[in-house]
């Protein structure tokens, strides 16, 4: 599987905000829509700080 977990990083603390993310789509300045494997979605504001495909981990830094 190619899904990843997405973490929001605030004040150097990473918080899991969504599991099994299959797609990330830009939705404006510093905004992304996360789409899950089962059709769920959420919008998050921040900048992508790190994408680790082997570790299935994406970090979005809050702005």
Backbone as ProteinMPNN parsed JSONL, in Angstrom:
{"seq_chain_A": "XXXXXXXXXXXXXXXXXXXXXXXXXXXXXXXXXXXXXXXXXXXXXXXXXXXXXXXXXXXXXXX", "coords_chain_A": {"N_chain_A": [[0.834, -1.187, 0.0], [0.332, 2.341, -0.514], [-0.281, 4.393, 1.168], [-0.031, 7.106, 3.523], [0.649, 8.442, 6.809], [-0.376, 11.549, 8.128], [1.035, 14.254, 9.801], [0.621, 17.1, 11.881], [2.705, 19.707, 12.627], [3.331, 21.647, 15.339], [4.867, 24.093, 17.279], [7.179, 22.51, 17.456], [6.12, 20.03, 18.072], [4.746, 17.046, 16.957], [1.618, 16.064, 15.771], [-0.583, 13.486, 15.082], [-2.816, 13.77, 12.464], [-4.267, 12.582, 10.45], [-4.782, 9.325, 9.222], [-3.757, 6.852, 6.794], [-3.675, 8.348, 4.338], [-4.285, 8.954, 0.997], [-4.037, 10.845, -0.987], [-2.898, 14.195, -1.52], [-3.949, 17.41, -2.066], [-3.306, 20.638, -3.314], [-4.97, 23.504, -1.997], [-5.082, 26.209, -2.117], [-3.269, 29.121, -0.908], [-0.858, 27.955, 1.243], [-2.516, 25.817, 2.053], [-4.068, 22.625, 2.151], [-5.873, 19.789, 0.902], [-6.534, 16.786, 2.376], [-6.966, 13.486, 1.411], [-8.48, 10.515, 2.246], [-8.079, 6.92, 2.238], [-10.571, 5.656, 2.323], [-12.318, 7.544, 1.376], [-12.7, 9.677, 3.094], [-12.025, 13.104, 4.018], [-10.082, 16.072, 4.742], [-9.313, 19.508, 5.379], [-6.293, 21.25, 5.722], [-4.153, 23.738, 7.105], [-0.975, 24.941, 6.38], [2.554, 24.336, 5.746], [4.266, 22.002, 3.71], [6.613, 20.164, 5.316], [8.14, 17.819, 5.394], [8.377, 14.827, 3.519], [8.239, 11.487, 3.769], [8.402, 8.819, 2.05], [9.141, 6.142, 2.262], [8.843, 5.717, 4.965], [6.191, 6.221, 5.232], [5.176, 8.7, 6.101], [4.127, 12.025, 6.468], [4.851, 15.356, 7.101], [3.306, 18.287, 8.042], [3.877, 21.61, 8.585], [2.534, 23.872, 10.814], [1.334, 27.154, 10.083]], "CA_chain_A": [[0.0, 0.0, 0.0], [1.11, 3.571, -0.642], [-0.857, 5.43, 2.005], [0.841, 7.666, 4.545], [0.04, 9.169, 7.911], [-0.035, 12.969, 8.08], [1.204, 14.874, 11.114], [0.698, 18.555, 11.929], [3.772, 20.084, 13.553], [3.162, 22.959, 15.974], [5.801, 24.269, 18.394], [8.084, 21.357, 17.428], [5.395, 18.828, 18.483], [4.01, 16.438, 15.845], [0.346, 15.454, 16.166], [-1.214, 12.75, 13.992], [-4.125, 14.356, 12.141], [-5.03, 11.702, 9.564], [-4.116, 8.091, 8.83], [-4.086, 6.262, 5.491], [-3.91, 9.385, 3.333], [-3.96, 8.467, -0.337], [-3.755, 11.977, -1.869], [-2.858, 15.548, -0.96], [-4.2, 18.351, -3.151], [-3.25, 22.044, -2.905], [-6.3, 24.126, -1.973], [-4.872, 27.639, -1.928], [-1.993, 29.455, -0.27], [-0.59, 27.238, 2.5], [-3.679, 25.009, 2.401], [-4.104, 21.35, 1.445], [-6.952, 18.859, 1.198], [-6.062, 15.422, 2.557], [-8.006, 12.536, 1.031], [-8.194, 9.206, 2.803], [-8.289, 5.707, 1.459], [-11.994, 5.303, 2.304], [-13.118, 8.67, 0.91], [-12.75, 10.791, 4.036], [-11.137, 14.202, 3.649], [-10.009, 17.211, 5.651], [-8.451, 20.58, 4.904], [-5.314, 21.647, 6.734], [-3.361, 24.904, 6.739], [0.425, 24.815, 6.749], [3.469, 24.077, 4.647], [4.82, 20.655, 3.786], [7.981, 20.223, 5.825], [8.861, 16.597, 5.078], [7.647, 13.69, 2.964], [9.048, 10.282, 3.87], [7.594, 7.792, 1.4], [9.498, 4.826, 2.804], [8.305, 5.651, 6.323], [4.756, 6.499, 5.147], [4.954, 9.813, 7.028], [4.181, 13.367, 5.9], [4.757, 16.377, 8.154], [2.877, 19.62, 7.62], [4.182, 22.561, 9.637], [1.503, 24.904, 10.957], [1.779, 28.532, 9.845]], "C_chain_A": [[0.875, 1.246, 0.0], [0.58, 4.696, 0.244], [0.158, 5.878, 3.058], [0.015, 8.281, 5.657], [0.522, 10.612, 7.84], [-0.044, 13.531, 9.495], [1.241, 16.386, 10.951], [1.712, 18.915, 13.005], [3.546, 21.51, 14.034], [4.079, 23.024, 17.176], [6.693, 23.046, 18.573], [7.439, 20.055, 17.927], [4.581, 18.319, 17.289], [2.768, 15.731, 16.37], [-0.256, 14.771, 14.94], [-2.588, 13.341, 13.718], [-4.947, 13.483, 11.195], [-4.177, 10.502, 9.172], [-4.566, 7.675, 7.438], [-4.472, 7.298, 4.438], [-3.411, 8.884, 1.987], [-3.592, 9.6, -1.294], [-3.757, 13.274, -1.076], [-2.969, 16.508, -2.13], [-4.081, 19.778, -2.633], [-4.636, 22.672, -2.998], [-6.208, 25.631, -1.773], [-3.53, 27.869, -1.259], [-1.886, 28.77, 1.083], [-1.777, 26.408, 2.973], [-3.713, 23.757, 1.526], [-5.349, 20.566, 1.841], [-6.34, 17.467, 1.243], [-7.216, 14.485, 2.247], [-7.602, 11.149, 1.487], [-8.557, 8.07, 1.875], [-9.771, 5.359, 1.311], [-12.907, 6.473, 1.939], [-13.22, 9.825, 1.882], [-11.776, 11.887, 3.584], [-11.139, 15.263, 4.742], [-9.085, 18.241, 5.026], [-7.553, 21.018, 6.043], [-4.515, 22.833, 6.197], [-1.943, 24.717, 7.248], [1.275, 24.638, 5.509], [4.026, 22.664, 4.818], [6.285, 20.77, 4.183], [8.783, 18.99, 5.423], [7.898, 15.548, 4.519], [8.592, 12.499, 2.996], [8.21, 9.125, 3.317], [7.898, 6.399, 1.928], [8.922, 4.631, 4.204], [6.814, 5.921, 6.388], [4.353, 7.63, 6.098], [5.125, 11.142, 6.305], [3.99, 14.353, 7.038], [4.381, 17.699, 7.521], [3.1, 20.549, 8.808], [3.129, 23.656, 9.647], [2.113, 26.282, 10.705], [0.881, 29.514, 10.563]], "O_chain_A": [[2.018, 1.213, 0.457], [0.973, 5.849, 0.069], [1.07, 5.138, 3.428], [-1.161, 8.598, 5.478], [1.684, 10.871, 7.529], [-0.978, 13.323, 10.271], [1.825, 16.897, 9.995], [1.596, 18.482, 14.152], [3.566, 22.457, 13.248], [4.077, 22.116, 18.007], [6.936, 22.601, 19.695], [8.146, 19.079, 18.177], [3.818, 19.073, 16.684], [2.842, 14.912, 17.286], [-0.421, 15.393, 13.891], [-3.43, 13.412, 14.613], [-6.169, 13.612, 11.133], [-3.002, 10.644, 8.833], [-5.622, 8.093, 6.964], [-5.471, 7.142, 3.736], [-2.267, 8.448, 1.853], [-2.918, 9.366, -2.297], [-4.499, 13.438, -0.108], [-2.185, 16.438, -3.076], [-4.688, 20.109, -1.614], [-5.384, 22.418, -3.942], [-7.162, 26.255, -1.308], [-2.751, 26.936, -1.066], [-2.722, 28.979, 1.963], [-2.017, 26.307, 4.176], [-3.429, 23.809, 0.329], [-5.823, 20.666, 2.973], [-5.712, 17.019, 0.283], [-8.321, 14.666, 2.76], [-6.518, 10.665, 1.159], [-9.247, 8.245, 0.87], [-10.179, 4.824, 0.281], [-14.116, 6.414, 2.159], [-13.777, 10.866, 1.533], [-10.821, 11.617, 2.856], [-12.06, 15.345, 5.554], [-8.192, 17.905, 4.247], [-7.993, 21.142, 7.186], [-4.235, 22.923, 5.002], [-1.733, 24.375, 8.412], [0.801, 24.767, 4.38], [4.228, 22.197, 5.939], [7.089, 21.388, 3.485], [9.976, 19.095, 5.14], [6.767, 15.405, 4.983], [9.626, 12.501, 2.328], [7.409, 8.53, 4.037], [6.998, 5.564, 2.029], [8.558, 3.518, 4.584], [6.22, 5.862, 7.465], [3.346, 7.544, 6.8], [6.123, 11.367, 5.621], [3.075, 14.205, 7.848], [5.036, 18.175, 6.594], [2.583, 20.312, 9.899], [2.863, 24.288, 8.625], [3.261, 26.541, 11.068], [1.098, 30.723, 10.482]]}, "name": "protein", "num_of_chains": 1, "seq": "XXXXXXXXXXXXXXXXXXXXXXXXXXXXXXXXXXXXXXXXXXXXXXXXXXXXXXXXXXXXXXX"}
